Every structure is written in structure tokens, then in C-alpha cells.
């Protein structure tokens, strides 16, 4: 089983930026599409954006133009650059595989809070 470790969350004011990281040490990371997901209190976990092994990305409409997913395969790390953050972006953010129809065990996630 792959273990994902998310980091980089925090408290940021509306309009601010954060960069999240997700490490998957020891995995065959580069073979898989990877996704960033988020879950707000009382809501389901949704896909924010994903990236294929070759670097093609897709995004949820709510974050298009503001969030960017990237990856560094040799480092087994995927990133989520978030800009122009809004209060509705507040959630716990997770990474996991994408486009496979299944997930590995979820990590602890990283909390992002957008508030003035």
C-alpha cells in the first residue's frame, strides 16, 4: 500500500496563496495519474485537480485558473499551487491516485483555512 503524506496547509487571507506538497515515498509514483482532493466540513470529498504521468492536467471548474497541479516524479512528489484563495476553498486537502477507479488509503491531509 502507498502512504501519502500531505503538507503545506495553513491559515491564509482571502486572495492569498499556498503551495501544498504530497509525498509518496517508495511508491511507483510516476506510473499513476495523481489527484488533489478536498473535503470541507459536512461535505463529500471532491477532486480538485489531477495530473497524468505525462503531465496533462484537469481541474474542477471552481478552481480553474487559480490552482495548478504539478509533479516531480524522481522525488515522488505532487504539488498543488493555490492562488486567489477564497473562503470556500477552506477544507482538508488530500492527494491520492486518480483516474483508476480505486484509491489507496487516505493520508492525514493538510488543513487549508481561508479567512480574514
Secondary structure, DSSP 8 states (H G I E B T S, - for coil): ----EEE--EEE-TT--EEEEEE-TTS-GGGS-EEEEEE-TTS--EEEEEE-TT--EEE-TTTTTTEEEEEEGGGTEEEEEE-S--GGG-EEEEEEE-SSS--------EEEEE--
